[in-house]
Amino acid sequence: MKISIFGIGYVGCVSAACFARAGHEVIGVDVNPTKVEIINSGASPIVEPGIGDLIRDVVKEGKLSATTDTAQAVKSTDISLVCVGTPSKPNGSLDLGHVGRVCEQIGAALADKSERHTVVIRSTMLPGSIESVAQPAIESTSGKRAGKDFGLCVNPEFLREGTSLKDFYAPAFTLIGTDDEETAKIISSLYSGIDAPVFTTSMKTAEMVKYVCNCFHALKVSFANEIGNICKALELDSHEVMNVFCADTKLNLSSYYLKPAFAFGGSCLPKDLRAVTYKAKELDVEVPLLTAISITNRLQIERALEMVLRTGKKRVGILGFSFKAGTDDLRESPMVTLIETLIGKGLELVIYDRDVSLARLFGSNREYIEHEIPHIAKLMRGSIDEVLDASDTIVIGNKSEEFRQIESRLRPDQTVIDLVRLFDRPSGNGYQGICW
C-alpha cells in the first residue's frame, strides 16, 4: 500500500515510520522544508527513544521519503493520512484551519486523479468536524463525493509522547470511524499485523471516543492528586493507598460504573463522598473535583425531572424506585427524590417495585417506608399492568428484568423514559433515554 502522510509532527512522524516499517511505501508531506530535509537525510525531527533508528532504517530501505509537493504525494499514493495539529484558540475552541487547508489541497489533487483514493483523518477533532470541515473541503476542491468517489474516515491515534512506538504496536484497540464498508476494510488492512481488536463505528462516535479517553485520563490524574493531598494532610502514604486501590480491577479499574444512566444513590456512595469532602474541608484541603461529584449527581436527577415535565403528561407511572434492581434499599435513592419532586409538581403518580413491596411486609426498610415516605407508599400498585393502565408516561427506574415485558404492551400514545438503558434497541417513537 502507498501512503501519504500530511503533517510530519509527532503523530505524523511516528505513523510514517511505523507504516514504512510494516512494508508500505510512505511519503511524508509538510509545508516546512526543514522537516522534509531531516526525514530525507534519514534523521528524525522528533526526539524519542527508538524513533531515530527506525526512520534511518526505513529511509535507507527506500520505504520512507518526504516532500512539500502535496499534489504529487496524493497522485502517487492510495491513502492520505491527515495528521496536522488542531491547536486551541484563546477561547478554548479548536482551530481547524490546518485541517481545512490540507483537505482542500488533497481535494485539489484528487480532481485530476481517476483512481479511488482514501482520506484518513488522524488529527484530533470534536464530533461533527469531519462532516463540517474535512469532507466539505475535499469535496469543494475535488468536485467528488465522499463514499462514492473517494473514501473518507477518521482513525484516531492514541500515542503518548515518549512511548509512542510501544503504543503504536500494542494498542488497546484500533478505531475506525466510517459508514463506508470498503474504506473500513482498506484501513483495517493497515493494522493487520497488530494484535488488537478493531472497532468500526460512525465518524462522530470515533471522534468522540478520542475525547472521552483524554478527558478520563485528565480526570484520573486530578482524582489521584486530590486523594494524595488529603492523604498527605492525614500523614498517610498516598502511593500505598492508591496501590491497594488499583489492585481492584473488578470495580475500581474496570468498565463497571462507566455506563451512562441515572444518578447514584444507596447507603454508601452519597454518605462516604460527603464524609471525605467534609474531612478535606476540616483539613483545609481544596477538593473541587470530589465536591463537584455531588453537584453532577444532582443535575442528573434534575435532567430526569425535566424529561418527564417536557412530555406535558400528568399521569406518570414509575417502574422501580429502589436505588438498584434486586434490593429494597431506599436510602438516598435518587428515584425517591425524583418521585417526591414530581408529586410536588402536581403530577399523578402510580408506582410498582416488587422488591419494595416485599420490604413493606417484612423487609429492613419497612419502618422507613411506613414512617419516612408514607405518601409514596400509598401510590404503590401490585402489578406492572396496573401502572401501565393508569399512566401516559412510564419512567423506568432500575434494571429489574420483569420490566422488559412492557415493550410489547405499551399503547401508541405512551412515552417511556428509560433511566437505566433497559432496552438496547428500543422500538417506538415514544422512547427516550436519559443520556442516549
C-alpha positions in Angstrom: 0.0 0.0 0.0 1.3 3.5 -0.8 0.5 6.1 1.9 1.0 9.9 2.0 1.0 11.4 5.5 0.3 15.1 5.9 2.0 16.8 8.8 5.3 15.5 9.9 4.8 16.4 13.5 4.8 14.0 16.4 1.8 11.8 15.3 2.7 12.0 11.6 6.3 11.2 12.1 5.6 8.1 14.2 2.8 6.9 11.9 5.0 7.4 8.9 7.9 5.4 10.4 5.7 2.6 11.7 3.7 2.1 8.5 7.0 2.2 6.5 8.4 -0.5 8.8 5.4 -2.6 8.0 6.4 -2.6 4.4 4.2 0.2 3.0 5.7 2.9 0.8 5.2 6.2 2.7 5.6 9.8 1.7 5.6 12.4 4.4 4.2 15.8 3.4 4.9 19.1 5.2 5.0 22.8 4.4 8.2 23.1 6.4 11.1 22.3 4.1 13.4 21.8 7.1 11.3 18.8 8.4 11.3 17.4 4.9 15.1 17.6 4.6 15.5 16.0 8.1 13.4 13.0 7.0 15.1 12.6 3.7 18.5 12.6 5.4 17.4 9.6 7.5 17.1 11.6 10.7 14.1 12.2 13.0 12.5 15.6 13.5 11.2 14.5 16.9 13.1 13.1 19.9 12.1 9.8 21.3 14.0 6.5 22.0 14.0 4.2 19.0 12.3 6.6 16.5 15.6 7.9 15.1 17.0 4.4 14.3 13.6 3.4 12.8 13.5 6.4 10.5 17.1 5.9 9.5 16.4 2.2 8.5 13.2 2.8 6.6 14.6 5.8 4.7 17.7 3.7 3.8 15.4 0.9 2.6 13.5 3.4 0.4 10.2 2.9 2.2 10.0 6.5 3.6 10.6 9.8 1.9 9.3 13.3 2.4 8.2 16.2 0.2 6.5 19.6 0.1 4.6 18.7 -3.1 1.0 17.9 -2.0 -0.3 17.1 -5.4 2.4 14.7 -6.3 2.1 12.9 -3.0 -1.6 12.4 -3.4 -1.3 11.3 -7.0 1.4 8.7 -6.3 -0.3 7.1 -3.2 -3.5 5.2 -2.4 -4.2 6.6 1.0 -3.7 10.0 2.6 -3.4 10.4 6.4 -4.1 13.9 7.8 -2.0 14.3 10.9 -1.8 18.1 11.2 -2.3 19.9 14.5 -5.6 21.2 15.9 -4.5 23.8 18.5 -6.7 25.7 20.9 -8.0 29.2 20.2 -7.8 31.7 23.1 -11.5 30.9 24.0 -10.7 27.1 24.1 -12.3 26.2 20.8 -10.4 24.2 18.3 -8.5 25.9 15.4 -9.3 23.6 12.4 -7.6 25.9 9.9 -4.7 23.5 9.3 -7.1 20.6 8.7 -9.2 22.6 6.3 -6.3 23.8 4.2 -4.7 20.3 3.9 -8.1 18.8 3.0 -8.6 21.5 0.3 -5.1 20.6 -1.1 -5.9 16.9 -1.1 -9.2 17.6 -2.8 -7.5 19.7 -5.5 -5.1 16.8 -6.2 -8.0 14.3 -6.3 -9.7 16.4 -9.0 -7.3 15.1 -11.6 -7.0 11.5 -10.2 -9.1 8.8 -11.7 -8.2 6.0 -9.2 -10.2 5.8 -6.0 -8.3 7.4 -3.1 -8.9 7.1 0.7 -8.5 10.1 3.0 -8.0 9.3 6.7 -8.2 11.9 9.4 -5.8 11.2 12.3 -6.0 14.7 13.7 -8.0 15.1 17.0 -11.3 16.9 16.3 -14.6 17.1 18.0 -17.7 15.1 16.8 -19.0 16.5 13.6 -15.8 18.1 12.5 -15.2 15.6 9.7 -18.7 16.3 8.3 -18.5 20.1 8.8 -14.8 20.8 7.9 -12.8 18.0 6.3 -15.5 16.5 4.0 -16.7 19.8 2.5 -13.2 21.0 2.0 -12.2 17.9 0.0 -15.5 17.8 -2.0 -15.4 21.5 -2.9 -11.9 21.4 -4.5 -12.2 17.9 -6.0 -15.7 18.0 -7.3 -16.2 14.5 -6.0 -18.3 13.0 -3.3 -17.2 11.1 -0.1 -18.2 7.5 -0.1 -18.8 7.5 -3.8 -15.7 8.9 -5.5 -13.3 8.7 -2.6 -13.1 7.1 0.8 -13.2 9.1 4.0 -12.8 8.0 7.6 -11.4 9.0 11.0 -8.7 6.9 12.6 -7.9 8.5 15.9 -4.4 8.0 17.3 -3.7 7.0 21.0 0.0 7.7 21.1 1.8 9.0 24.2 4.9 11.1 23.9 7.9 9.0 25.0 6.2 5.7 24.4 4.6 6.2 21.0 6.3 3.2 19.3 5.1 0.9 22.0 1.7 2.4 21.8 1.5 2.0 18.1 2.4 -1.7 18.1 0.5 -2.6 21.2 -2.7 -0.5 21.4 -5.8 -1.4 23.4 -7.7 -1.2 20.2 -7.8 0.3 16.7 -10.7 2.6 16.0 -12.1 3.4 12.5 -15.0 5.8 12.0 -16.8 5.5 8.7 -20.1 4.4 7.1 -18.2 3.1 4.1 -17.5 -0.6 4.3 -14.9 -0.5 1.5 -13.0 2.2 3.3 -13.2 0.4 6.7 -11.8 -2.7 5.0 -8.9 -0.8 3.5 -7.9 0.9 6.7 -8.3 -2.2 8.7 -5.7 -3.9 6.5 -3.1 -1.3 7.5 -3.2 -2.8 11.0 -3.4 -6.4 10.0 0.0 -7.1 11.7 -1.1 -5.6 15.1 -2.7 -7.8 17.7 -5.6 -5.6 18.9 -9.3 -5.5 18.3 -10.6 -3.3 15.5 -13.8 -1.3 16.2 -15.6 0.3 13.3 -18.1 3.0 14.2 -19.7 6.1 12.8 -17.3 9.0 12.2 -18.9 11.1 15.1 -18.6 8.2 17.5 -14.9 7.7 16.7 -14.3 11.4 17.0 -16.0 11.4 20.5 -14.1 8.3 21.7 -10.8 10.1 21.4 -12.0 12.9 23.6 -13.6 10.6 26.1 -10.3 8.8 26.6 -8.3 12.0 27.1 -10.9 13.6 29.4 -10.9 10.4 31.5 -7.1 10.4 31.7 -7.2 14.0 32.9 -9.9 13.0 35.4 -7.8 10.2 36.8 -4.8 12.4 37.3 -6.8 15.0 39.1 -8.6 12.4 41.2 -5.4 10.8 42.3 -3.9 14.2 43.2 -6.9 15.2 45.3 -6.7 11.9 47.2 -3.0 12.4 47.5 -3.5 15.9 49.0 -6.0 14.5 51.6 -3.6 11.6 52.4 -0.7 14.0 53.0 -2.8 16.1 55.3 -3.7 12.9 57.2 0.0 11.9 57.2 -0.8 8.8 55.1 1.3 7.4 52.2 -0.9 8.2 49.2 1.0 5.8 47.0 0.4 2.9 49.3 -3.3 3.9 49.4 -3.6 4.1 45.6 -1.6 0.9 45.0 -4.2 -1.0 47.0 -7.0 0.9 45.3 -5.6 -0.1 41.8 -5.4 -3.7 42.8 -9.1 -3.9 42.4 -9.7 -4.5 38.7 -13.2 -5.8 39.3 -14.8 -2.4 40.2 -12.1 0.3 40.6 -10.2 -0.1 37.3 -12.8 -1.6 35.1 -15.8 -0.8 32.9 -18.1 -1.1 36.0 -19.9 2.1 36.8 -18.9 3.5 33.4 -22.3 3.1 31.7 -24.2 6.4 31.3 -27.5 6.3 33.1 -29.3 7.8 36.2 -27.8 9.2 39.4 -26.1 7.1 42.0 -27.6 6.5 45.4 -27.8 4.0 48.2 -26.3 3.7 51.7 -22.6 4.1 50.8 -21.7 6.4 47.9 -23.5 9.6 48.9 -22.7 9.2 52.6 -19.0 8.4 52.1 -18.5 11.1 49.5 -19.9 13.7 51.9 -17.7 12.4 54.7 -14.5 12.7 52.6 -15.3 16.2 51.3 -16.2 17.3 54.8 -12.9 15.9 56.2 -11.0 17.7 53.4 -12.6 20.9 54.5 -11.5 20.3 58.1 -8.0 19.8 56.8 -8.1 23.0 54.7 -7.6 20.9 51.6 -9.5 22.0 48.5 -11.0 19.1 46.5 -13.1 20.7 43.8 -13.3 17.5 41.8 -14.7 15.4 44.6 -17.0 18.3 45.6 -18.4 18.5 42.1 -19.4 14.8 42.0 -22.5 15.5 44.2 -23.4 18.5 42.0 -23.2 16.4 38.9 -25.3 13.7 40.5 -28.0 16.2 41.5 -28.0 17.6 37.9 -28.8 14.1 36.6 -31.9 13.9 38.8 -32.9 17.4 37.5 -32.4 16.2 33.9 -34.8 13.3 34.5 -37.3 15.6 36.1 -37.2 17.9 33.1 -37.7 15.0 30.7 -40.9 14.0 32.5 -42.2 17.5 32.6 -41.5 18.1 29.0 -43.9 15.4 27.9 -46.7 17.6 29.2 -48.5 14.5 30.5 -49.9 14.4 34.1 -50.2 10.7 34.7 -46.8 9.1 35.4 -46.0 5.5 36.2 -42.8 4.6 37.9 -41.3 1.1 37.5 -38.6 0.5 40.1 -37.6 3.0 42.7 -35.1 1.3 44.9 -31.6 2.6 44.0 -30.9 -0.5 42.0 -32.6 -3.8 41.0 -32.6 -6.7 43.4 -32.6 -4.7 46.5 -35.2 -3.0 48.7 -32.8 -0.3 49.8 -34.4 3.1 49.5 -31.8 5.1 51.4 -30.8 8.1 49.4 -32.4 6.6 46.3 -32.4 9.2 43.5 -35.7 7.8 42.4 -37.3 8.7 45.7 -36.0 12.3 45.2 -37.5 12.3 41.6 -40.8 10.9 42.8 -41.2 13.4 45.6 -40.4 16.3 43.2 -42.9 15.1 40.7 -45.6 14.8 43.4 -44.7 18.4 44.4 -45.2 19.5 40.8 -48.8 18.2 40.9 -48.4 15.1 38.7 -50.4 12.0 39.3 -48.1 9.0 40.1 -48.5 5.3 40.4 -45.5 3.1 41.4 -44.5 -0.5 41.1 -41.4 -2.2 42.6 -41.7 -5.8 43.6 -38.7 -5.7 46.0 -40.0 -2.6 47.8 -43.5 -4.2 48.1 -41.9 -7.2 49.8 -40.0 -4.8 52.1 -43.3 -3.4 53.3 -44.2 -6.8 54.5 -41.1 -8.0 56.3 -38.0 -6.1 54.9 -35.5 -4.0 56.8 -36.9 -0.9 55.1 -40.4 -1.4 56.4 -40.1 1.3 59.1 -38.6 3.7 56.6 -41.4 3.2 54.1 -44.1 3.5 56.6 -42.8 6.5 58.5 -40.5 8.4 56.2 -42.3 8.1 52.9 -45.9 7.0 53.6 -47.1 9.4 50.9 -45.1 7.4 48.4 -46.2 4.1 49.8 -49.8 5.0 49.2 -49.1 5.3 45.5 -47.7 1.8 45.1 -49.5 -0.8 43.0 -49.4 -4.5 42.9 -48.5 -5.2 39.3 -46.9 -3.7 36.2 -50.3 -3.8 34.4 -51.8 -1.5 36.9 -49.1 1.0 36.3 -49.3 0.7 32.5 -53.1 1.1 32.6 -53.0 4.3 34.8 -50.1 6.1 33.1 -49.3 8.1 30.0 -45.6 8.4 30.8 -43.6 5.4 32.1 -40.4 6.0 33.9 -38.1 3.0 34.3 -36.0 3.5 37.4 -34.0 0.3 37.7 -33.0 -2.7 35.7 -35.4 -5.3 37.0 -35.7 -8.0 34.4 -39.5 -8.1 34.7 -39.8 -4.6 33.3 -38.6 -5.8 29.8 -42.1 -7.3 29.2 -43.6 -3.8 28.9 -42.3 -3.2 25.4 -44.9 -5.2 23.7 -47.7 -3.9 25.9 -47.3 -0.2 25.5 -50.0 2.0 24.0 -49.0 4.1 21.0 -49.7 7.3 23.0 -47.5 6.3 25.9 -44.0 7.8 26.4 -41.2 5.7 28.0 -38.4 7.5 29.8 -35.6 5.0 30.4 -33.1 6.0 33.1 -31.1 2.8 33.1 -30.8 1.6 29.4 -33.1 -1.3 30.0 -33.6 -1.6 26.2 -30.6 -1.8 23.9 -32.7 -1.4 20.8 -35.9 0.2 21.9 -38.9 0.3 19.5 -41.5 3.1 19.1 -41.3 6.8 18.7 -42.2 7.4 22.4 -39.0 6.0 23.8 -36.5 8.4 25.4 -33.2 7.6 27.1 -31.8 9.9 29.7 -28.4 10.3 28.1 -28.5 8.2 24.9 
